[in-house]
Amino acid sequence: MILVEVANTFLVNTGKEFVVLLKGYEDKRTLPISIGQLEAQSIAIQLNQIPFPRPLTHDLLKNVLEKVDCALVKIEICDLVEETYYAKLIFKREEQTIEIDSRPSDAIALALRFATPIYVSEHVMDSAGIIVPDETELEEQQQEEREEELANLTPLEALQHQLKDAIENESYEEAARLRDEIRKLTKSN
């Protein structure tokens, strides 16, 4: 099993689907899982520590379990069948271990409330895990792509491209300098 953390929840481009990202602590892969709007809201509320005047469903379940002296020990995202993820809640009550099937989104929402570990089975991560570049890697990759693109441009096209970037970044002094260089270049042709 791979220990993971909730890296993020976000709305996908369709505007109807939410995704939770589970990132490995020592594993470089991230597992994206589609979840419903209410579960995404419940996870986001807990991640951001937003107070609610009344307990939400996952808070209520946590309160009930604590009252009956049943602790959530961990959750496991244990299987993936035909694009559907399966999870287990692992509880401890007295000396008894209790496993209950769960949707991953509900399991994650509860794990966050109990501050318990979240695990993903190796075969699930092998099947659906992806490597998400961190921001610095992504910026470096984008910079390399820009440099390659600029290398294939004529001097005039390169200046025009730099001018566009300067304007988008609101670097107006740089934009004025580039504009002047473009004027010089076009007058000399």
Backbone as JSON Lines, residues from 0, in Angstrom:
{"i":0,"aa":"M","n":[0.85,-1.19,0.0],"ca":[0.0,0.0,0.0],"c":[0.88,1.25,0.0]}
{"i":1,"aa":"I","n":[0.41,2.27,-0.69],"ca":[1.15,3.52,-0.83],"c":[0.44,4.6,0.0]}
{"i":2,"aa":"L","n":[1.18,5.2,0.91],"ca":[0.64,6.29,1.72],"c":[0.53,7.54,0.85]}
{"i":3,"aa":"V","n":[-0.66,8.17,0.87],"ca":[-0.9,9.36,0.05],"c":[-1.5,10.47,0.91]}
{"i":4,"aa":"E","n":[-1.52,11.65,0.31],"ca":[-2.19,12.79,0.93],"c":[-3.11,13.42,-0.11]}
{"i":5,"aa":"V","n":[-4.1,14.14,0.36],"ca":[-4.98,14.86,-0.56],"c":[-4.22,16.1,-1.01]}
{"i":6,"aa":"A","n":[-3.87,16.13,-2.29],"ca":[-3.09,17.24,-2.83],"c":[-4.0,18.4,-3.24]}
{"i":7,"aa":"N","n":[-5.19,18.06,-3.74],"ca":[-6.06,19.12,-4.26],"c":[-7.41,18.54,-4.64]}
{"i":8,"aa":"T","n":[-8.41,19.39,-4.7],"ca":[-9.69,19.05,-5.33],"c":[-9.98,20.19,-6.29]}
{"i":9,"aa":"F","n":[-10.55,19.88,-7.43],"ca":[-10.86,20.93,-8.39],"c":[-11.97,20.51,-9.33]}
{"i":10,"aa":"L","n":[-12.56,21.5,-9.96],"ca":[-13.62,21.3,-10.94],"c":[-12.98,21.11,-12.3]}
{"i":11,"aa":"V","n":[-13.42,20.08,-13.02],"ca":[-12.88,19.8,-14.35],"c":[-13.59,20.68,-15.36]}
{"i":12,"aa":"N","n":[-12.97,20.86,-16.52],"ca":[-13.48,21.76,-17.57],"c":[-14.95,21.61,-17.9]}
{"i":13,"aa":"T","n":[-15.5,20.41,-17.76],"ca":[-16.9,20.21,-18.11],"c":[-17.82,21.03,-17.22]}
{"i":14,"aa":"G","n":[-17.32,21.44,-16.05],"ca":[-18.11,22.23,-15.13],"c":[-19.04,21.4,-14.27]}
{"i":15,"aa":"K","n":[-19.02,20.08,-14.44],"ca":[-19.9,19.22,-13.67],"c":[-19.15,18.16,-12.88]}
{"i":16,"aa":"E","n":[-17.89,17.92,-13.24],"ca":[-17.14,16.84,-12.62],"c":[-16.04,17.4,-11.73]}
{"i":17,"aa":"F","n":[-15.95,16.85,-10.53],"ca":[-14.89,17.23,-9.6],"c":[-13.87,16.11,-9.53]}
{"i":18,"aa":"V","n":[-12.64,16.48,-9.26],"ca":[-11.56,15.51,-9.15],"c":[-10.8,15.78,-7.86]}
{"i":19,"aa":"V","n":[-10.45,14.7,-7.16],"ca":[-9.57,14.8,-6.01],"c":[-8.25,14.15,-6.41]}
{"i":20,"aa":"L","n":[-7.15,14.78,-6.05],"ca":[-5.83,14.26,-6.36],"c":[-5.19,13.71,-5.09]}
{"i":21,"aa":"L","n":[-4.8,12.44,-5.14],"ca":[-4.1,11.8,-4.02],"c":[-2.64,11.62,-4.44]}
{"i":22,"aa":"K","n":[-1.77,12.33,-3.75],"ca":[-0.34,12.32,-4.11],"c":[0.43,11.48,-3.11]}
{"i":23,"aa":"G","n":[1.29,10.6,-3.64],"ca":[2.11,9.77,-2.78],"c":[3.14,10.59,-2.03]}
{"i":24,"aa":"Y","n":[3.41,10.21,-0.79],"ca":[4.44,10.89,-0.01],"c":[5.82,10.55,-0.56]}
{"i":25,"aa":"E","n":[6.07,9.26,-0.79],"ca":[7.37,8.83,-1.28],"c":[7.29,8.34,-2.72]}
{"i":26,"aa":"D","n":[6.1,8.17,-3.22],"ca":[5.87,7.74,-4.59],"c":[5.62,9.01,-5.41]}
{"i":27,"aa":"K","n":[6.18,9.11,-6.58],"ca":[6.04,10.32,-7.39],"c":[4.71,10.42,-8.11]}
{"i":28,"aa":"R","n":[3.92,9.36,-8.04],"ca":[2.66,9.34,-8.78],"c":[1.53,10.0,-7.98]}
{"i":29,"aa":"T","n":[0.54,10.44,-8.75],"ca":[-0.67,11.04,-8.19],"c":[-1.86,10.29,-8.77]}
{"i":30,"aa":"L","n":[-2.84,10.04,-7.92],"ca":[-4.04,9.32,-8.36],"c":[-5.2,10.31,-8.47]}
{"i":31,"aa":"P","n":[-5.72,10.57,-9.68],"ca":[-6.9,11.43,-9.83],"c":[-8.17,10.57,-9.74]}
{"i":32,"aa":"I","n":[-9.11,11.0,-8.91],"ca":[-10.37,10.27,-8.76],"c":[-11.52,11.26,-8.96]}
{"i":33,"aa":"S","n":[-12.43,10.92,-9.87],"ca":[-13.63,11.74,-10.07],"c":[-14.57,11.53,-8.9]}
{"i":34,"aa":"I","n":[-15.1,12.64,-8.39],"ca":[-16.02,12.57,-7.25],"c":[-17.2,13.5,-7.48]}
{"i":35,"aa":"G","n":[-18.22,13.33,-6.7],"ca":[-19.41,14.17,-6.81],"c":[-19.21,15.53,-6.17]}
{"i":36,"aa":"Q","n":[-20.12,16.44,-6.49],"ca":[-20.03,17.81,-6.0],"c":[-20.11,17.89,-4.48]}
{"i":37,"aa":"L","n":[-21.03,17.15,-3.87],"ca":[-21.19,17.22,-2.42],"c":[-19.97,16.68,-1.68]}
{"i":38,"aa":"E","n":[-19.4,15.6,-2.21],"ca":[-18.21,15.02,-1.59],"c":[-17.02,15.96,-1.75]}
{"i":39,"aa":"A","n":[-16.92,16.59,-2.94],"ca":[-15.84,17.55,-3.17],"c":[-15.96,18.72,-2.19]}
{"i":40,"aa":"Q","n":[-17.2,19.16,-1.98],"ca":[-17.44,20.25,-1.04],"c":[-17.05,19.83,0.37]}
{"i":41,"aa":"S","n":[-17.42,18.63,0.77],"ca":[-17.1,18.14,2.11],"c":[-15.59,18.04,2.32]}
{"i":42,"aa":"I","n":[-14.88,17.55,1.3],"ca":[-13.42,17.44,1.37],"c":[-12.79,18.83,1.43]}
{"i":43,"aa":"A","n":[-13.24,19.73,0.58],"ca":[-12.68,21.09,0.54],"c":[-12.93,21.83,1.85]}
{"i":44,"aa":"I","n":[-14.1,21.65,2.43],"ca":[-14.42,22.3,3.71],"c":[-13.45,21.85,4.78]}
{"i":45,"aa":"Q","n":[-13.17,20.55,4.83],"ca":[-12.25,20.03,5.83],"c":[-10.81,20.46,5.54]}
{"i":46,"aa":"L","n":[-10.39,20.41,4.28],"ca":[-9.03,20.82,3.92],"c":[-8.77,22.28,4.29]}
{"i":47,"aa":"N","n":[-9.77,23.12,4.08],"ca":[-9.62,24.55,4.33],"c":[-10.07,24.98,5.72]}
{"i":48,"aa":"Q","n":[-10.47,23.99,6.54],"ca":[-10.89,24.25,7.92],"c":[-11.97,25.34,8.0]}
{"i":49,"aa":"I","n":[-12.98,25.2,7.16],"ca":[-14.09,26.16,7.14],"c":[-15.1,25.73,8.2]}
{"i":50,"aa":"P","n":[-15.38,26.6,9.15],"ca":[-16.35,26.22,10.19],"c":[-17.78,26.22,9.65]}
{"i":51,"aa":"F","n":[-18.55,25.26,10.11],"ca":[-19.96,25.17,9.73],"c":[-20.79,25.2,11.0]}
{"i":52,"aa":"P","n":[-21.92,25.89,10.99],"ca":[-22.7,26.01,12.23],"c":[-23.31,24.67,12.69]}
{"i":53,"aa":"R","n":[-23.59,23.79,11.75],"ca":[-24.19,22.5,12.07],"c":[-23.34,21.42,11.4]}
{"i":54,"aa":"P","n":[-23.3,20.22,11.96],"ca":[-22.47,19.17,11.37],"c":[-22.99,18.73,10.0]}
{"i":55,"aa":"L","n":[-22.07,18.59,9.06],"ca":[-22.39,18.0,7.77],"c":[-22.43,16.49,7.94]}
{"i":56,"aa":"T","n":[-22.82,15.76,6.92],"ca":[-23.0,14.31,7.0],"c":[-21.75,13.6,7.5]}
{"i":57,"aa":"H","n":[-20.58,13.95,6.95],"ca":[-19.34,13.29,7.37],"c":[-18.97,13.66,8.81]}
{"i":58,"aa":"D","n":[-19.28,14.89,9.2],"ca":[-19.04,15.3,10.59],"c":[-19.96,14.53,11.53]}
{"i":59,"aa":"L","n":[-21.21,14.36,11.11],"ca":[-22.17,13.62,11.92],"c":[-21.71,12.17,12.12]}
{"i":60,"aa":"L","n":[-21.28,11.53,11.05],"ca":[-20.81,10.15,11.15],"c":[-19.6,10.07,12.08]}
{"i":61,"aa":"K","n":[-18.7,11.01,11.97],"ca":[-17.53,11.04,12.87],"c":[-17.98,11.16,14.32]}
{"i":62,"aa":"N","n":[-18.92,12.07,14.59],"ca":[-19.42,12.25,15.96],"c":[-20.07,10.98,16.51]}
{"i":63,"aa":"V","n":[-20.86,10.31,15.67],"ca":[-21.51,9.07,16.09],"c":[-20.47,7.99,16.4]}
{"i":64,"aa":"L","n":[-19.5,7.83,15.52],"ca":[-18.46,6.81,15.72],"c":[-17.66,7.07,17.0]}
{"i":65,"aa":"E","n":[-17.36,8.32,17.24],"ca":[-16.63,8.65,18.47],"c":[-17.47,8.35,19.72]}
{"i":66,"aa":"K","n":[-18.77,8.6,19.65],"ca":[-19.66,8.33,20.79],"c":[-19.73,6.84,21.12]}
{"i":67,"aa":"V","n":[-19.65,6.0,20.08],"ca":[-19.72,4.56,20.32],"c":[-18.31,3.94,20.41]}
{"i":68,"aa":"D","n":[-17.32,4.81,20.58],"ca":[-15.93,4.4,20.81],"c":[-15.38,3.54,19.67]}
{"i":69,"aa":"C","n":[-15.61,4.01,18.45],"ca":[-15.13,3.32,17.26],"c":[-14.24,4.3,16.51]}
{"i":70,"aa":"A","n":[-12.97,3.94,16.33],"ca":[-12.02,4.86,15.7],"c":[-11.69,4.42,14.27]}
{"i":71,"aa":"L","n":[-11.64,5.38,13.39],"ca":[-11.19,5.1,12.02],"c":[-9.66,5.04,12.06]}
{"i":72,"aa":"V","n":[-9.11,3.9,11.71],"ca":[-7.66,3.68,11.78],"c":[-6.99,4.13,10.48]}
{"i":73,"aa":"K","n":[-7.61,3.8,9.36],"ca":[-7.07,4.17,8.05],"c":[-8.13,3.91,7.01]}
{"i":74,"aa":"I","n":[-7.9,4.44,5.8],"ca":[-8.73,4.08,4.66],"c":[-7.81,3.54,3.58]}
{"i":75,"aa":"E","n":[-8.38,2.72,2.73],"ca":[-7.63,2.14,1.62],"c":[-8.43,2.27,0.34]}
{"i":76,"aa":"I","n":[-7.81,2.87,-0.66],"ca":[-8.38,2.83,-2.01],"c":[-7.81,1.53,-2.57]}
{"i":77,"aa":"C","n":[-8.65,0.5,-2.61],"ca":[-8.14,-0.86,-2.77],"c":[-8.35,-1.49,-4.14]}
{"i":78,"aa":"D","n":[-9.24,-0.92,-4.95],"ca":[-9.48,-1.58,-6.24],"c":[-9.98,-0.58,-7.27]}
{"i":79,"aa":"L","n":[-9.8,-0.96,-8.53],"ca":[-10.28,-0.2,-9.67],"c":[-10.83,-1.2,-10.67]}
{"i":80,"aa":"V","n":[-12.15,-1.15,-10.89],"ca":[-12.8,-2.07,-11.81],"c":[-13.65,-1.25,-12.78]}
{"i":81,"aa":"E","n":[-13.34,-1.37,-14.06],"ca":[-14.07,-0.67,-15.1],"c":[-14.26,0.81,-14.77]}
{"i":82,"aa":"E","n":[-13.17,1.49,-14.45],"ca":[-13.13,2.92,-14.15],"c":[-13.86,3.31,-12.88]}
{"i":83,"aa":"T","n":[-14.19,2.34,-12.03],"ca":[-14.81,2.62,-10.74],"c":[-13.84,2.24,-9.63]}
{"i":84,"aa":"Y","n":[-13.59,3.19,-8.74],"ca":[-12.69,2.95,-7.61],"c":[-13.48,2.39,-6.43]}
{"i":85,"aa":"Y","n":[-12.83,1.55,-5.66],"ca":[-13.41,0.97,-4.46],"c":[-12.51,1.29,-3.28]}
{"i":86,"aa":"A","n":[-13.14,1.51,-2.14],"ca":[-12.38,1.84,-0.94],"c":[-12.91,1.06,0.25]}
{"i":87,"aa":"K","n":[-12.07,1.01,1.29],"ca":[-12.46,0.39,2.56],"c":[-12.15,1.34,3.69]}
{"i":88,"aa":"L","n":[-13.07,1.36,4.64],"ca":[-12.84,2.05,5.9],"c":[-12.37,0.99,6.89]}
{"i":89,"aa":"I","n":[-11.28,1.23,7.57],"ca":[-10.76,0.27,8.55],"c":[-10.94,0.89,9.93]}
{"i":90,"aa":"F","n":[-11.86,0.31,10.71],"ca":[-12.17,0.8,12.05],"c":[-11.58,-0.12,13.1]}
{"i":91,"aa":"K","n":[-11.4,0.43,14.29],"ca":[-10.97,-0.35,15.45],"c":[-11.95,-0.02,16.57]}
{"i":92,"aa":"R","n":[-12.54,-1.08,17.15],"ca":[-13.43,-0.92,18.3],"c":[-13.05,-1.98,19.3]}
{"i":93,"aa":"E","n":[-12.58,-1.52,20.44],"ca":[-12.0,-2.4,21.44],"c":[-10.86,-3.16,20.77]}
{"i":94,"aa":"E","n":[-10.9,-4.47,20.71],"ca":[-9.83,-5.24,20.07],"c":[-10.22,-5.71,18.67]}
{"i":95,"aa":"Q","n":[-11.38,-5.29,18.22],"ca":[-11.91,-5.77,16.94],"c":[-11.59,-4.8,15.81]}
{"i":96,"aa":"T","n":[-11.14,-5.35,14.67],"ca":[-10.93,-4.56,13.45],"c":[-12.15,-4.79,12.56]}
{"i":97,"aa":"I","n":[-12.7,-3.69,12.08],"ca":[-13.91,-3.75,11.25],"c":[-13.61,-3.09,9.91]}
{"i":98,"aa":"E","n":[-13.88,-3.79,8.81],"ca":[-13.72,-3.24,7.46],"c":[-15.09,-3.01,6.85]}
{"i":99,"aa":"I","n":[-15.28,-1.82,6.28],"ca":[-16.55,-1.48,5.65],"c":[-16.26,-0.92,4.26]}
{"i":100,"aa":"D","n":[-16.98,-1.42,3.25],"ca":[-16.85,-0.89,1.89],"c":[-17.34,0.55,1.86]}
{"i":101,"aa":"S","n":[-16.72,1.34,1.01],"ca":[-17.07,2.75,0.92],"c":[-16.74,3.28,-0.46]}
{"i":102,"aa":"R","n":[-17.38,4.36,-0.82],"ca":[-16.93,5.11,-2.0],"c":[-15.66,5.84,-1.58]}
{"i":103,"aa":"P","n":[-14.69,5.96,-2.47],"ca":[-13.46,6.65,-2.09],"c":[-13.68,8.08,-1.6]}
{"i":104,"aa":"S","n":[-14.61,8.79,-2.21],"ca":[-14.85,10.18,-1.82],"c":[-15.32,10.28,-0.37]}
{"i":105,"aa":"D","n":[-16.23,9.4,0.04],"ca":[-16.69,9.4,1.43],"c":[-15.57,8.98,2.37]}
{"i":106,"aa":"A","n":[-14.8,7.99,1.94],"ca":[-13.68,7.52,2.77],"c":[-12.67,8.64,2.99]}
{"i":107,"aa":"I","n":[-12.36,9.38,1.93],"ca":[-11.4,10.48,2.03],"c":[-11.94,11.58,2.95]}
{"i":108,"aa":"A","n":[-13.21,11.92,2.79],"ca":[-13.82,12.95,3.65],"c":[-13.74,12.55,5.12]}
{"i":109,"aa":"L","n":[-13.98,11.27,5.4],"ca":[-13.88,10.79,6.79],"c":[-12.44,10.76,7.27]}
{"i":110,"aa":"A","n":[-11.54,10.3,6.44],"ca":[-10.12,10.23,6.83],"c":[-9.59,11.61,7.2]}
{"i":111,"aa":"L","n":[-10.01,12.63,6.45],"ca":[-9.58,13.98,6.78],"c":[-10.12,14.43,8.13]}
{"i":112,"aa":"R","n":[-11.34,14.05,8.44],"ca":[-11.93,14.45,9.72],"c":[-11.32,13.7,10.91]}
{"i":113,"aa":"F","n":[-10.93,12.46,10.68],"ca":[-10.31,11.67,11.74],"c":[-8.79,11.86,11.76]}
{"i":114,"aa":"A","n":[-8.25,12.55,10.77],"ca":[-6.8,12.73,10.62],"c":[-6.09,11.38,10.59]}
{"i":115,"aa":"T","n":[-6.63,10.46,9.79],"ca":[-6.06,9.12,9.67],"c":[-5.41,8.95,8.3]}
{"i":116,"aa":"P","n":[-4.5,8.0,8.18],"ca":[-3.8,7.79,6.92],"c":[-4.71,7.31,5.79]}
{"i":117,"aa":"I","n":[-4.33,7.72,4.59],"ca":[-5.0,7.3,3.37],"c":[-3.99,6.48,2.56]}
{"i":118,"aa":"Y","n":[-4.4,5.28,2.17],"ca":[-3.51,4.41,1.4],"c":[-4.17,4.06,0.07]}
{"i":119,"aa":"V","n":[-3.32,3.86,-0.93],"ca":[-3.76,3.4,-2.25],"c":[-3.0,2.12,-2.54]}
{"i":120,"aa":"S","n":[-3.72,1.09,-3.0],"ca":[-3.04,-0.17,-3.32],"c":[-2.1,0.05,-4.49]}
{"i":121,"aa":"E","n":[-1.05,-0.74,-4.5],"ca":[-0.02,-0.65,-5.53],"c":[-0.63,-0.85,-6.92]}
{"i":122,"aa":"H","n":[-1.52,-1.85,-7.05],"ca":[-2.07,-2.13,-8.38],"c":[-3.0,-1.03,-8.87]}
{"i":123,"aa":"V","n":[-3.68,-0.32,-7.96],"ca":[-4.52,0.81,-8.37],"c":[-3.63,1.95,-8.86]}
{"i":124,"aa":"M","n":[-2.56,2.23,-8.11],"ca":[-1.64,3.29,-8.52],"c":[-0.96,2.94,-9.84]}
{"i":125,"aa":"D","n":[-0.62,1.65,-10.02],"ca":[-0.02,1.22,-11.28],"c":[-0.98,1.4,-12.44]}
{"i":126,"aa":"S","n":[-2.27,1.16,-12.2],"ca":[-3.28,1.24,-13.26],"c":[-3.66,2.67,-13.61]}
{"i":127,"aa":"A","n":[-3.76,3.55,-12.6],"ca":[-4.34,4.87,-12.86],"c":[-3.49,6.04,-12.37]}
{"i":128,"aa":"G","n":[-2.38,5.77,-11.71],"ca":[-1.53,6.85,-11.23],"c":[-0.86,7.59,-12.37]}
{"i":129,"aa":"I","n":[-0.67,8.86,-12.18],"ca":[0.01,9.69,-13.18],"c":[1.1,10.5,-12.47]}
{"i":130,"aa":"I","n":[2.06,10.94,-13.24],"ca":[3.08,11.82,-12.67],"c":[2.73,13.24,-13.06]}
{"i":131,"aa":"V","n":[2.47,14.06,-12.06],"ca":[2.13,15.46,-12.27],"c":[3.38,16.28,-12.01]}
{"i":132,"aa":"P","n":[3.88,16.99,-13.01],"ca":[5.08,17.78,-12.77],"c":[4.79,18.89,-11.77]}
{"i":133,"aa":"D","n":[5.76,19.16,-10.89],"ca":[5.54,20.26,-9.95],"c":[5.67,21.57,-10.71]}
{"i":134,"aa":"E","n":[5.35,22.68,-10.06],"ca":[5.28,23.97,-10.75],"c":[6.62,24.38,-11.36]}
{"i":135,"aa":"T","n":[7.73,24.12,-10.67],"ca":[9.03,24.53,-11.22],"c":[9.36,23.71,-12.46]}
{"i":136,"aa":"E","n":[9.06,22.4,-12.43],"ca":[9.31,21.57,-13.61],"c":[8.45,22.05,-14.78]}
{"i":137,"aa":"L","n":[7.19,22.38,-14.48],"ca":[6.28,22.84,-15.52],"c":[6.76,24.17,-16.1]}
{"i":138,"aa":"E","n":[7.19,25.09,-15.25],"ca":[7.7,26.38,-15.72],"c":[8.94,26.19,-16.58]}
{"i":139,"aa":"E","n":[9.85,25.31,-16.14],"ca":[11.07,25.04,-16.91],"c":[10.72,24.46,-18.28]}
{"i":140,"aa":"Q","n":[9.76,23.53,-18.31],"ca":[9.34,22.92,-19.57],"c":[8.73,23.97,-20.5]}
{"i":141,"aa":"Q","n":[7.89,24.85,-19.94],"ca":[7.28,25.9,-20.76],"c":[8.34,26.87,-21.29]}
{"i":142,"aa":"Q","n":[9.34,27.19,-20.46],"ca":[10.41,28.08,-20.88],"c":[11.21,27.46,-22.03]}
{"i":143,"aa":"E","n":[11.51,26.17,-21.91],"ca":[12.24,25.47,-22.98],"c":[11.44,25.48,-24.28]}
{"i":144,"aa":"E","n":[10.12,25.25,-24.17],"ca":[9.27,25.26,-25.36],"c":[9.26,26.64,-26.01]}
{"i":145,"aa":"R","n":[9.21,27.71,-25.18],"ca":[9.23,29.07,-25.7],"c":[10.55,29.36,-26.43]}
{"i":146,"aa":"E","n":[11.66,28.92,-25.8],"ca":[12.97,29.15,-26.41],"c":[13.1,28.42,-27.74]}
{"i":147,"aa":"E","n":[12.59,27.18,-27.81],"ca":[12.61,26.44,-29.07],"c":[11.77,27.14,-30.13]}
{"i":148,"aa":"E","n":[10.61,27.63,-29.71],"ca":[9.72,28.34,-30.63],"c":[10.39,29.61,-31.15]}
{"i":149,"aa":"L","n":[11.04,30.36,-30.25],"ca":[11.71,31.6,-30.65],"c":[12.9,31.34,-31.57]}
{"i":150,"aa":"A","n":[13.58,30.22,-31.38],"ca":[14.75,29.9,-32.19],"c":[14.38,29.71,-33.67]}
{"i":151,"aa":"N","n":[13.15,29.34,-33.94],"ca":[12.71,29.09,-35.32],"c":[12.08,30.32,-35.97]}
{"i":152,"aa":"L","n":[12.04,31.44,-35.25],"ca":[11.41,32.65,-35.8],"c":[12.46,33.56,-36.43]}
{"i":153,"aa":"T","n":[11.98,34.41,-37.34],"ca":[12.86,35.45,-37.88],"c":[13.09,36.48,-36.76]}
{"i":154,"aa":"P","n":[14.1,37.32,-36.88],"ca":[14.32,38.34,-35.84],"c":[13.09,39.22,-35.61]}
{"i":155,"aa":"L","n":[12.41,39.59,-36.68],"ca":[11.21,40.42,-36.54],"c":[10.11,39.66,-35.8]}
{"i":156,"aa":"E","n":[9.87,38.4,-36.17],"ca":[8.85,37.59,-35.5],"c":[9.18,37.38,-34.02]}
{"i":157,"aa":"A","n":[10.47,37.21,-33.73],"ca":[10.89,37.03,-32.34],"c":[10.61,38.28,-31.53]}
{"i":158,"aa":"L","n":[10.92,39.44,-32.1],"ca":[10.64,40.71,-31.4],"c":[9.14,40.91,-31.2]}
{"i":159,"aa":"Q","n":[8.35,40.58,-32.21],"ca":[6.89,40.72,-32.09],"c":[6.35,39.79,-31.0]}
{"i":160,"aa":"H","n":[6.9,38.6,-30.92],"ca":[6.49,37.65,-29.88],"c":[6.86,38.19,-28.49]}
{"i":161,"aa":"Q","n":[8.08,38.72,-28.36],"ca":[8.52,39.28,-27.09],"c":[7.66,40.48,-26.7]}
{"i":162,"aa":"L","n":[7.28,41.29,-27.69],"ca":[6.41,42.45,-27.45],"c":[5.06,41.99,-26.9]}
{"i":163,"aa":"K","n":[4.51,40.98,-27.52],"ca":[3.22,40.43,-27.06],"c":[3.33,39.97,-25.6]}
{"i":164,"aa":"D","n":[4.4,39.23,-25.28],"ca":[4.61,38.76,-23.9],"c":[4.76,39.93,-22.92]}
{"i":165,"aa":"A","n":[5.5,40.96,-23.33],"ca":[5.71,42.12,-22.46],"c":[4.39,42.82,-22.16]}
{"i":166,"aa":"I","n":[3.55,42.94,-23.17],"ca":[2.23,43.58,-22.98],"c":[1.36,42.73,-22.06]}
{"i":167,"aa":"E","n":[1.35,41.41,-22.29],"ca":[0.54,40.52,-21.44],"c":[1.01,40.56,-19.99]}
{"i":168,"aa":"N","n":[2.31,40.72,-19.79],"ca":[2.87,40.78,-18.42],"c":[2.87,42.2,-17.86]}
{"i":169,"aa":"E","n":[2.3,43.14,-18.62],"ca":[2.22,44.55,-18.22],"c":[3.59,45.16,-17.96]}
{"i":170,"aa":"S","n":[4.58,44.71,-18.73],"ca":[5.93,45.29,-18.68],"c":[6.0,46.34,-19.78]}
{"i":171,"aa":"Y","n":[5.41,47.5,-19.51],"ca":[5.21,48.49,-20.56],"c":[6.51,49.17,-21.0]}
{"i":172,"aa":"E","n":[7.47,49.33,-20.11],"ca":[8.75,49.9,-20.51],"c":[9.46,48.96,-21.48]}
{"i":173,"aa":"E","n":[9.44,47.67,-21.15],"ca":[10.03,46.66,-22.03],"c":[9.27,46.64,-23.36]}
{"i":174,"aa":"A","n":[7.96,46.76,-23.3],"ca":[7.15,46.77,-24.52],"c":[7.51,47.97,-25.4]}
{"i":175,"aa":"A","n":[7.72,49.14,-24.79],"ca":[8.1,50.33,-25.56],"c":[9.46,50.13,-26.21]}
{"i":176,"aa":"R","n":[10.4,49.55,-25.48],"ca":[11.73,49.29,-26.03],"c":[11.64,48.34,-27.23]}
{"i":177,"aa":"L","n":[10.85,47.28,-27.08],"ca":[10.69,46.3,-28.16],"c":[9.99,46.93,-29.37]}
{"i":178,"aa":"R","n":[9.0,47.77,-29.1],"ca":[8.3,48.47,-30.19],"c":[9.28,49.31,-31.01]}
{"i":179,"aa":"D","n":[10.16,50.01,-30.28],"ca":[11.16,50.83,-30.97],"c":[12.11,49.97,-31.8]}
{"i":180,"aa":"E","n":[12.52,48.82,-31.29],"ca":[13.4,47.92,-32.03],"c":[12.69,47.4,-33.28]}
{"i":181,"aa":"I","n":[11.41,47.09,-33.15],"ca":[10.63,46.61,-34.3],"c":[10.55,47.7,-35.37]}
{"i":182,"aa":"R","n":[10.34,48.95,-34.95],"ca":[10.28,50.07,-35.91],"c":[11.6,50.24,-36.65]}
{"i":183,"aa":"K","n":[12.71,50.15,-35.9],"ca":[14.04,50.27,-36.52],"c":[14.25,49.17,-37.55]}
{"i":184,"aa":"L","n":[13.86,47.95,-37.14],"ca":[14.07,46.78,-38.01],"c":[13.22,46.88,-39.28]}
{"i":185,"aa":"T","n":[11.96,47.31,-39.14],"ca":[11.08,47.4,-40.31],"c":[11.47,48.56,-41.22]}
{"i":186,"aa":"K","n":[12.04,49.67,-40.66],"ca":[12.47,50.8,-41.5],"c":[13.71,50.44,-42.29]}
{"i":187,"aa":"S","n":[14.57,49.59,-41.72],"ca":[15.81,49.24,-42.42],"c":[15.56,48.24,-43.54]}
{"i":188,"aa":"N","n":[14.41,47.6,-43.54],"ca":[14.1,46.6,-44.6],"c":[13.49,47.28,-45.75]}
